[in-house]
Structures are given as structure tokens and as C-alpha cells.
Amino acid sequence: VNAAGDLCAICQEKMHAPILLRCKHIFCEDCVSEW
């Protein structure tokens, strides 16, 4: 996670439509749907 916390750990880009998972991790909606 970067200092600002606004980058997705999967795609390494600024988060678009972030989703909070049950495990409390946050990723882009598109990245989560691909996995």
C-alpha cells in the first residue's frame, strides 16, 4: 500500500470504484471481478 493508500495493490493504479472485501482489503472493482 502506498502512503496515500489510493493505489490498488493488484493493478498498481489509482483505485476506481474501490471495494472492501470481507478480509478488510480494498481493491478496484474491476480487479476483484477478474480474480
Residue frames relative to the residue before (quaternion, step in Angstrom):
aa qw qx qy qz dx dy dz
V 1.0000 0.0000 0.0000 0.0000 0.00 0.00 0.00
N 0.3925 -0.7165 0.5200 0.2492 3.54 -0.91 0.85
A 0.7197 -0.4630 0.2939 0.4259 3.58 -1.23 0.32
A 0.7085 0.4379 -0.2665 0.4850 3.58 0.96 -0.78
G 0.3650 -0.7677 0.4606 0.2554 3.58 1.21 -0.39
D 0.5706 0.6275 -0.3718 0.3774 3.57 1.19 0.33
L 0.5908 0.5454 -0.3815 0.4560 3.59 1.26 0.25
C 0.4496 -0.6659 0.5301 0.2711 3.53 -1.08 0.80
A 0.4460 -0.7101 0.4823 0.2535 3.60 -0.86 0.95
I 0.6383 0.5222 -0.3325 0.4576 3.61 1.19 -0.38
C 0.8143 0.2434 -0.1177 0.5136 3.60 0.65 -1.08
Q 0.3424 -0.7737 0.4656 0.2598 3.60 1.29 -0.24
E 0.5582 0.5545 -0.4096 0.4618 3.57 1.15 0.66
K 0.6731 -0.4599 0.3651 0.4495 3.56 -1.28 0.22
M 0.5118 -0.6827 0.4275 0.2988 3.58 -0.83 0.99
H 0.1146 -0.7468 0.6537 0.0430 3.50 -1.09 0.92
A 0.8313 -0.0580 -0.0172 0.5525 3.58 -0.66 1.13
P 0.0177 -0.8471 0.5312 -0.0063 3.62 0.63 1.10
I 0.1670 -0.7696 0.6126 0.0673 3.54 -1.14 0.79
L 0.2810 -0.7374 0.5934 0.1585 3.56 -0.98 0.94
L 0.2675 -0.7783 0.5519 0.1343 3.57 -0.65 1.14
R 0.6887 -0.4723 0.3457 0.4279 3.61 -1.26 0.25
C 0.6647 0.5006 -0.2955 0.4694 3.58 1.14 -0.62
K 0.5119 -0.6774 0.3716 0.3755 3.59 1.38 0.05
H 0.4856 0.6153 -0.4666 0.4097 3.61 1.21 0.32
I 0.2330 -0.7666 0.5854 0.1237 3.56 -1.14 0.66
F 0.0496 0.7845 -0.6129 0.0795 3.55 -0.87 1.04
C 0.6352 -0.4854 0.4182 0.4313 3.58 -1.31 0.17
E 0.5784 -0.5857 0.4375 0.3621 3.56 -1.09 0.67
D 0.6556 0.5199 -0.3147 0.4482 3.60 0.93 -0.87
C 0.6576 0.5101 -0.3142 0.4567 3.60 0.94 -0.86
V 0.6587 0.5055 -0.3083 0.4643 3.59 0.94 -0.87
S 0.6761 0.4989 -0.3097 0.4450 3.60 0.90 -0.84
E 0.6260 0.5308 -0.3396 0.4594 3.61 1.17 -0.51
W 0.6844 0.4366 -0.2737 0.5159 3.61 1.10 -0.64
